[in-house]
Amino acid sequence: MTIYRAKGLSMDAGGKVVRGFIFMLLLLFSIGSRAHPPGLSSIYLQVEPHDIAARMTFALQDIEAFAPMDSDLDAEVSDAERDAAKPSIAKLLSGQLKLSLDGQAILPIEPGKVGFDEQNNAHVDFHFDLPEGGGRQLRLKSQFLVLLPEGHQQQLTVKNADHQVIAEAMLSREHDELALDLQSTRLPSAFATFVDFFKLGVEHIVTGYDHLLFLFGLLMVTHSFWPAIKIITFFTIAHSITLALAGLNVIELPSSFVEPFIAATIVYVGVENIIRGDHPRGRHWLTFGFGLIHGFGFASVLREMEIGNADFGILLPLLSFNLGIEVGQIAVASLVLPLIWALNNRVETAWKFLTACSGAISLMGAYWLIERTLL
C-alpha cells in the first residue's frame, strides 16, 4: 500500500475528519435503513371523442401500506394474495383519481382492472364516459399523492385521439392537479420535458444512497484527480449503456435480481478496499462491470413511470435523465474528493480512514442485501 504525506492537516484534525466521515456514513445508514428514496409513479390518459382511458402505475411498495396483500402475515406475497387484493387496490385508486369536464365530475364506467408486472409494479386501468357533445376544460387531480411519502413524484401524460401528447406534467403533493384545454392545438415543448427529467435524474442520484455509497467506496482509494476521473468515467459509460438498453426495452432484468446485486457490489467494494489496500489493480474495470448493473437500477425509474410518447419518444427523457444523473454525481464527487485526498495523503489518517469507512460501507451493503432478499 502506498501512502503519501500532505501538508495542511494536523493529526488531531485528521482524526476528527475521519470520525466525521464515519458519523456521516452511520447517519446515511440510519436514513437508508428506515426509508427508500422518494417513490415514482405515473398516470396515462388517452382522450377519445366519447371516453377517456386512464392507466395508473405504482410500485407495489407504495400500494401495500393502504391495500395490504400479505393476508397470512408470512412476510411473502403469493400470486393468490396479489389476485385477492385487486378489488381493494382498484377501489382505493378510483377514489383518489378525480376527473372533471367543464366543472362537472366524471366517474369511471366500471371498477378498475388491476394487473402486475415483473418489475413489482401495479397497473390499474379505468374508463371514464364523456357526456354527449364532449367538453373543453379537463381537470385532473391525483389525491393519492397526499397519502404517499413527501417527495413522491407522478409523471402525467395526456394524449388525444390521434395519439399526440397534448399535456405532460410532473405531479407532486404540492402540485397534484392539472387543468387542460382539450381544444387547444399547442403541444408541450421538448424543453419542458428535458427540464423535468433532468431534475428527476439529479434527485434520483442525490437520494440514491446505494449508488452513492458504491461510488464513494470506489473513490476512497484515489489520491489525485486523474484516478478519480478514470473511475467516474468508467462508471458513467457503463451505467449509461445499460440505462439506454433497458430504457429502449432491448434488455430487461427483473428488479428482484438487480436490487440485491447492487447491494452486493457495495459489500464487495468495501471488502476489497480493506483486503487490497488503497491501490487495488483493475479498479476501473471493476467499476465498469458493476456500473452495468447500476444502470439497470437507474432504468427502473423510467420503467416504473412507463416513459415514452409519440412526439419525443423515449430518447429525450432518457438523455435528460442520464444527464441529470451525471451532473448530480459530479456535484457529490466534487464535495467529497478533496477530503478523501487530504485523508489518504497522510500517514496518520490514511489506513484508519480506509478501513473504518470501508467497513461501514460493507456493513450497509450487507444490510441492504439481506433486506432485499430475505426481509
Solvent accessible surface area in square Angstrom, and as a share of the most:
residue,aa,sasa,rsa
1,M,119,0.53
2,T,62,0.36
3,I,53,0.27
4,Y,113,0.43
5,R,159,0.58
6,A,31,0.24
7,K,199,0.84
8,G,83,0.80
9,L,36,0.18
10,S,66,0.42
11,M,125,0.56
12,D,92,0.48
13,A,35,0.27
14,G,0,0.00
15,G,21,0.20
16,K,120,0.51
17,V,39,0.22
18,V,10,0.06
19,R,143,0.52
20,G,38,0.36
21,F,9,0.04
22,I,48,0.24
23,F,135,0.56
24,M,82,0.36
25,L,2,0.01
26,L,90,0.45
27,L,90,0.45
28,L,34,0.17
29,F,50,0.21
30,S,36,0.23
31,I,61,0.31
32,G,7,0.07
33,S,32,0.20
34,R,176,0.64
35,A,56,0.43
36,H,102,0.46
37,P,47,0.29
38,P,59,0.37
39,G,15,0.15
40,L,13,0.06
41,S,0,0.00
42,S,6,0.04
43,I,1,0.01
44,Y,72,0.27
45,L,1,0.01
46,Q,16,0.07
47,V,14,0.08
48,E,57,0.26
49,P,89,0.56
50,H,134,0.60
51,D,39,0.20
52,I,0,0.00
53,A,29,0.23
54,A,4,0.03
55,R,82,0.30
56,M,0,0.00
57,T,1,0.00
58,F,1,0.01
59,A,12,0.10
60,L,11,0.06
61,Q,99,0.44
62,D,15,0.08
63,I,0,0.00
64,E,62,0.28
65,A,80,0.62
66,F,76,0.32
67,A,3,0.02
68,P,105,0.66
69,M,6,0.03
70,D,34,0.17
71,S,94,0.61
72,D,92,0.48
73,L,156,0.78
74,D,80,0.42
75,A,80,0.62
76,E,123,0.55
77,V,48,0.27
78,S,55,0.36
79,D,113,0.59
80,A,71,0.55
81,E,19,0.08
82,R,51,0.19
83,D,77,0.40
84,A,80,0.62
85,A,8,0.06
86,K,63,0.26
87,P,94,0.59
88,S,53,0.34
89,I,0,0.00
90,A,6,0.05
91,K,161,0.68
92,L,34,0.17
93,L,0,0.00
94,S,35,0.23
95,G,35,0.34
96,Q,37,0.16
97,L,5,0.03
98,K,93,0.40
99,L,6,0.03
100,S,23,0.15
101,L,6,0.03
102,D,80,0.42
103,G,68,0.65
104,Q,131,0.58
105,A,81,0.63
106,I,16,0.08
107,L,137,0.68
108,P,39,0.24
109,I,98,0.50
110,E,79,0.36
111,P,113,0.71
112,G,11,0.11
113,K,136,0.57
114,V,19,0.11
115,G,27,0.26
116,F,50,0.21
117,D,47,0.24
118,E,138,0.62
119,Q,17,0.08
120,N,62,0.32
121,N,1,0.01
122,A,1,0.01
123,H,20,0.09
124,V,1,0.00
125,D,42,0.22
126,F,2,0.01
127,H,75,0.33
128,F,2,0.01
129,D,84,0.44
130,L,19,0.09
131,P,70,0.44
132,E,171,0.77
133,G,82,0.78
134,G,28,0.27
135,G,23,0.22
136,R,112,0.41
137,Q,86,0.38
138,L,4,0.02
139,R,115,0.42
140,L,4,0.02
141,K,68,0.29
142,S,0,0.00
143,Q,58,0.26
144,F,1,0.00
145,L,2,0.01
146,V,84,0.48
147,L,86,0.43
148,L,2,0.01
149,P,87,0.55
150,E,123,0.55
151,G,35,0.34
152,H,4,0.02
153,Q,36,0.16
154,Q,0,0.00
155,Q,7,0.03
156,L,0,0.00
157,T,16,0.09
158,V,1,0.01
159,K,23,0.10
160,N,34,0.17
161,A,45,0.35
162,D,110,0.57
163,H,105,0.47
164,Q,76,0.34
165,V,1,0.00
166,I,19,0.10
167,A,11,0.08
168,E,37,0.17
169,A,19,0.15
170,M,36,0.16
171,L,4,0.02
172,S,23,0.15
173,R,87,0.32
174,E,114,0.51
175,H,133,0.59
176,D,14,0.08
177,E,76,0.34
178,L,40,0.20
179,A,56,0.43
180,L,20,0.10
181,D,37,0.19
182,L,40,0.20
183,Q,113,0.50
184,S,47,0.30
185,T,130,0.76
186,R,204,0.75
187,L,69,0.34
188,P,31,0.20
189,S,61,0.39
190,A,45,0.35
191,F,148,0.62
192,A,49,0.38
193,T,5,0.03
194,F,66,0.28
195,V,49,0.28
196,D,40,0.21
197,F,3,0.01
198,F,54,0.23
199,K,107,0.45
200,L,5,0.03
201,G,0,0.00
202,V,41,0.23
203,E,73,0.33
204,H,31,0.14
205,I,1,0.00
206,V,71,0.41
207,T,35,0.20
208,G,2,0.02
209,Y,44,0.17
210,D,14,0.07
211,H,10,0.05
212,L,26,0.13
213,L,3,0.01
214,F,0,0.00
215,L,5,0.03
216,F,15,0.06
217,G,0,0.00
218,L,0,0.00
219,L,2,0.01
220,M,0,0.00
221,V,9,0.05
222,T,4,0.02
223,H,19,0.09
224,S,54,0.35
225,F,108,0.45
226,W,184,0.65
227,P,58,0.36
228,A,1,0.00
229,I,59,0.30
230,K,94,0.40
231,I,8,0.04
232,I,17,0.09
233,T,56,0.33
234,F,42,0.17
235,F,1,0.00
236,T,34,0.20
237,I,85,0.43
238,A,0,0.00
239,H,0,0.00
240,S,28,0.18
241,I,74,0.37
242,T,8,0.05
243,L,1,0.01
244,A,33,0.26
245,L,54,0.27
246,A,3,0.02
247,G,14,0.13
248,L,77,0.38
249,N,109,0.56
250,V,100,0.57
251,I,72,0.37
252,E,91,0.41
253,L,55,0.27
254,P,49,0.31
255,S,19,0.12
256,S,80,0.52
257,F,91,0.38
258,V,4,0.02
259,E,48,0.22
260,P,15,0.10
261,F,70,0.29
262,I,0,0.00
263,A,0,0.00
264,A,38,0.29
265,T,2,0.01
266,I,0,0.00
267,V,36,0.21
268,Y,107,0.41
269,V,0,0.00
270,G,0,0.00
271,V,62,0.36
272,E,12,0.05
273,N,0,0.00
274,I,65,0.33
275,I,132,0.67
276,R,113,0.41
277,G,5,0.05
278,D,4,0.02
279,H,97,0.43
280,P,10,0.06
281,R,211,0.77
282,G,34,0.33
283,R,14,0.05
284,H,39,0.18
285,W,159,0.56
286,L,35,0.17
287,T,0,0.00
288,F,53,0.22
289,G,33,0.32
290,F,36,0.15
291,G,0,0.00
292,L,51,0.25
293,I,24,0.12
294,H,0,0.00
295,G,0,0.00
296,F,21,0.09
297,G,4,0.04
298,F,0,0.00
299,A,2,0.02
300,S,23,0.15
301,V,7,0.04
302,L,4,0.02
303,R,49,0.18
304,E,38,0.17
305,M,3,0.01
306,E,79,0.35
307,I,27,0.14
308,G,36,0.35
309,N,14,0.07
310,A,69,0.53
311,D,60,0.31
312,F,55,0.23
313,G,26,0.25
314,I,32,0.16
315,L,102,0.51
316,L,40,0.20
317,P,1,0.01
318,L,9,0.04
319,L,118,0.59
320,S,0,0.00
321,F,0,0.00
322,N,27,0.14
323,L,83,0.41
324,G,0,0.00
325,I,0,0.00
326,E,21,0.09
327,V,66,0.38
328,G,1,0.01
329,Q,0,0.00
330,I,101,0.51
331,A,52,0.40
332,V,38,0.22
333,A,3,0.03
334,S,67,0.43
335,L,137,0.68
336,V,26,0.15
337,L,15,0.07
338,P,75,0.47
339,L,84,0.42
340,I,0,0.00
341,W,49,0.17
342,A,35,0.27
343,L,1,0.00
344,N,2,0.01
345,N,25,0.13
346,R,25,0.09
347,V,80,0.46
348,E,44,0.20
349,T,4,0.02
350,A,4,0.03
351,W,108,0.38
352,K,138,0.58
353,F,0,0.00
354,L,2,0.01
355,T,35,0.20
356,A,37,0.29
357,C,0,0.00
358,S,0,0.00
359,G,30,0.29
360,A,14,0.11
361,I,1,0.00
362,S,15,0.10
363,L,108,0.54
364,M,3,0.01
365,G,0,0.00
366,A,35,0.27
367,Y,67,0.26
368,W,9,0.03
369,L,58,0.29
370,I,84,0.42
371,E,38,0.17
372,R,61,0.22
373,T,76,0.44
374,L,140,0.70
375,L,139,0.69
